[in-house]
Every structure is written in C-alpha cells, then in structure tokens.
C-alpha cells in the first residue's frame, strides 16, 4: 500500500520524495504567466482557476504522490481541498511555496512571464485606492472606492480567498495557451501529460 504524505512538505522533503518515488508529481497551481516566469524543474502547471472550473470532472486515475505548489502556499491549500474531493489521496502542499523552495536552495527554471499574482493584486488595489482618493477631490463620493477595496482586501485575508486575483487571472497574460484537457491530464491521468516545466 502506498505511503501517505504529510499535509505539508519542505524543499528537503520534496527532494527526498523525488529520490524515493520518481512518480511524484509537482503540480504548480499558479497562473500560467507566473509559472513561465519561474518554476521548479519537472513541475506541471495546472492553474487553480482551471481546477475550480473543472472540479466536477476531476477524477484521479493514478495513485502517484502529488505535491501542490504556488507562490506561498495559500492557493495550493485551496487546490488540495478541490482535489481531495476528486479522489486524490496522496496530496501534500509545498510549505512556503516557490518562495520557500528558493530560500531553501531549491533550483528554479527562470523564463519570461508575468508578475506573481500577489504583486498584480497589490498593483491593482493600489491603483484603485489612489484613483479613488485623487478622484474624490473632484467628486467626493468616489472616496468610497478606497473603502470598497479595503473591505475586499480584509475579506480576502480573513477568508484566504481573493476575488481580485480571480478577476486578474482572466486576463490574457495570465491564461494558458495550452488545451485545458492537456493541463488536467498532468494531474489526473496514469502517466501524466507531456510538457513538464
């Protein structure tokens, strides 16, 4: 019977798991642009939004261990919830995400991509607040834009979800040009899909 994985693993544990079980799958749930910017060698990109969109169709056809990766761990935890419902039992989350991996000396493939989603959210939120405050000089009720953004960010922190990142994820530079089925096969099919990063 395959051994269970701990809920979270660090860089050293992932390296050890890769040595012990070459079937381990590193699934990066960040947006495609973030993945293109930097990712763990051998990992697959299966964005969280894609998992949400196809959650009813997800069925595991393998028993391989899966380590979920994102920028810092939050999106990977959300993905774990979706995937546990799909029958994937050997799931773990990389503690600290890509940032933790890099801090602990993990190798990354670097390329051209977009900013991390967290950075995109900070830019969008900052611009909305700044615009609301400046525009309120001409029309005072526009100050509530800043209040609305503040409330949204507070809710995002409390619920560990982010509506703004979901909206930003729909932008073309954050979308994959690969067929959704191919991306999902990397996670669900017995032999995975071609095109590891």
C-alpha positions in Angstrom: 0.0 0.0 0.0 1.5 3.4 -0.9 2.6 5.5 2.0 0.7 8.6 2.9 2.2 12.1 2.5 2.3 14.7 5.3 0.0 17.6 4.8 2.9 19.9 4.0 6.5 19.2 2.9 9.5 21.4 2.6 12.2 21.6 0.0 14.4 18.9 1.6 11.4 16.5 1.8 10.4 17.1 -1.8 14.0 16.2 -2.9 13.9 13.1 -0.8 10.5 12.1 -2.1 11.8 12.5 -5.7 14.7 10.2 -4.9 12.4 7.6 -3.3 9.5 7.8 -5.8 10.2 9.1 -9.3 6.4 9.0 -10.0 5.9 12.0 -7.7 4.1 14.9 -9.5 4.8 18.5 -8.7 1.7 20.4 -9.7 2.1 24.2 -9.8 -1.3 25.9 -9.4 -0.2 29.4 -10.1 -1.3 31.3 -13.2 0.5 30.3 -16.5 2.3 33.7 -16.6 3.7 33.2 -13.1 4.7 29.6 -14.0 6.5 30.8 -17.1 8.4 33.4 -15.0 9.8 30.8 -12.7 9.0 27.2 -11.7 10.5 24.1 -10.2 12.2 21.9 -12.9 9.9 18.9 -13.7 6.8 20.5 -12.4 3.5 20.8 -14.3 1.3 23.9 -14.5 -2.4 23.2 -13.7 -3.8 26.6 -12.6 -6.2 26.8 -9.6 -8.8 28.5 -11.7 -8.7 25.6 -14.1 -9.2 23.2 -11.2 -12.2 25.2 -10.0 -13.7 25.3 -13.4 -13.4 21.5 -13.9 -13.9 20.4 -10.3 -16.9 18.2 -11.2 -15.0 16.4 -13.9 -11.8 15.7 -11.9 -11.1 12.0 -11.3 -7.8 10.5 -10.3 -6.7 7.6 -12.5 -3.4 7.0 -10.6 -2.1 6.7 -7.1 1.0 8.8 -7.6 2.0 11.2 -4.8 1.2 14.8 -5.7 2.8 17.9 -4.2 0.9 21.1 -4.9 2.9 24.3 -5.4 2.0 28.0 -5.6 3.7 31.3 -4.7 3.4 31.0 -0.9 1.1 28.1 -0.1 -2.4 29.6 0.0 -3.6 28.7 -3.5 -2.1 25.2 -3.1 -4.1 24.7 0.1 -7.3 25.7 -1.8 -6.3 23.2 -4.6 -5.9 20.5 -2.1 -9.5 20.9 -0.9 -10.7 20.6 -4.5 -8.5 17.6 -5.3 -9.3 15.6 -2.1 -12.9 15.7 -3.4 -11.7 14.3 -6.7 -10.2 11.2 -5.1 -6.6 12.2 -5.0 -5.4 10.9 -1.6 -1.6 11.3 -1.7 -1.6 15.1 -1.6 0.8 17.5 0.0 1.5 21.2 -0.2 5.0 22.7 -0.5 5.4 24.7 2.6 6.3 28.3 1.7 5.6 27.7 -2.0 8.1 28.8 -4.6 9.5 31.5 -2.3 10.2 28.9 0.4 11.7 26.5 -2.2 14.1 29.2 -3.4 15.0 30.3 0.1 15.9 26.7 0.9 18.2 26.4 -2.1 15.8 24.7 -4.5 16.5 25.0 -8.2 14.2 27.1 -10.4 13.8 27.4 -14.1 13.5 31.1 -15.0 11.9 32.5 -18.1 9.8 35.4 -19.3 6.5 35.6 -17.6 4.2 37.9 -15.7 4.5 39.2 -12.2 3.4 36.9 -9.4 -0.4 37.2 -8.7 0.2 38.7 -5.3 2.2 41.5 -6.9 -0.5 42.0 -9.6 -3.2 42.3 -6.8 -1.1 44.8 -4.9 -0.7 46.9 -8.1 -4.4 46.8 -8.9 -5.6 47.5 -5.4 -3.1 50.4 -5.0 -4.2 51.9 -8.3 -7.8 51.7 -7.4 -7.2 53.3 -4.0 -5.1 56.0 -5.4 -7.6 56.7 -8.2 -10.5 56.8 -5.7 -8.7 59.2 -3.4 -7.5 61.6 -6.2 -10.8 61.5 -8.0 -12.7 62.3 -4.7 -11.1 65.7 -4.9 -13.4 66.4 -7.9 -16.3 64.3 -6.8 -16.3 63.5 -3.1 -18.3 60.2 -3.1 -15.5 58.5 -5.2 -13.6 58.2 -1.9 -15.7 55.0 -1.3 -13.7 53.2 -4.0 -10.8 53.1 -1.5 -13.1 51.9 1.3 -14.5 49.2 -1.0 -11.0 48.0 -1.9 -10.0 48.0 1.8 -13.1 45.9 2.6 -12.3 43.5 -0.2 -8.7 43.0 1.0 -9.8 42.5 4.5 -12.3 39.8 3.4 -9.6 38.2 1.3 -7.3 37.9 4.3 -10.0 36.5 6.6 -11.4 34.0 4.1 -8.0 33.2 2.4 -9.6 33.8 -1.0 -9.1 36.7 -3.3 -11.8 37.9 -5.8 -9.3 40.3 -7.4 -6.8 37.6 -8.2 -9.6 35.6 -9.8 -10.5 38.6 -12.0 -6.8 39.2 -12.8 -6.5 35.5 -13.6 -8.9 36.0 -16.5 -6.6 38.5 -18.3 -4.9 37.1 -21.4 -1.3 37.3 -20.0 -2.4 35.1 -17.0 -4.2 32.4 -19.2 -2.7 29.3 -20.6 -2.4 28.8 -24.4 -2.4 25.1 -23.8 -5.6 23.0 -24.1 -7.2 22.6 -20.7 -7.5 18.8 -21.1 -3.8 18.5 -21.6 -3.1 20.5 -18.4 -5.6 18.4 -16.4 -4.1 15.2 -17.6 -0.8 16.1 -15.9 -2.7 15.8 -12.7 -5.3 13.1 -13.3 -4.0 10.6 -15.9 -2.0 7.5 -15.1 1.2 8.6 -17.0 0.7 12.3 -16.7 1.0 14.6 -19.7 3.9 15.7 -21.8 5.4 19.1 -21.2 6.9 19.3 -17.8 8.5 22.6 -17.0 
